[in-house]
Amino acid sequence: MRYGGFPFVVHWTDSEASVEKAQGVRASAIAEWHHGNYTGALIGGLLSSVARTNGQGGGDVTGLRAGGLVSGNDGDLTGVSVSGLYNYVTENLRNGISLSLGANVIGGRLTGFSGAGCYNYAGSNGRLAVQIGAFNNLDRYDPDGTVVQMGWYNRAAEQSIPFLNVRGISNLFERSLRRLRGHPG
């Protein structure tokens, strides 16, 4: 793995292998980024990013990713992402939280919570997807999951309702009832 930058100011790592996994806690005043997968905390004063390696594989984050302006990764996120203006996850948010004063964009499935001051977007929902922001948009609705949206404008696939939009709430109760009866679920 190659390292570059100035400690605690700007720092990056670039994988020499096809996909390497880095771990630990890294923080810099300006920017932190890594090519590959990352486990731990990656905190940049302005930018925090985890990207794919040579355009192939990687980009997954498990842990915390925070950036003062922009925070994002090219793969899946399991954990927490925080930014001042813009958060992005190109694949799936798995059991996680994405917070931004501006916008959150999740390209794949949202399983967890997405809160933004202005705009939330997700490609589809997982088991439970919660979006809170002025404008919330879920492109495709998976009928096996539950979606809760709160904001001025809420759209979950073809259903658009202002203020509070809920789809599939019975899925939460059905799953609990199956477990109580001893069925897998």
Summary of the structure (lengths in Angstrom):
residues: 185
radius of gyration: 17.7
end to end distance: 42.1
largest distance: 58.2
contacts: 711
relative contact order: 0.08
helix: 6%
strand: 66%
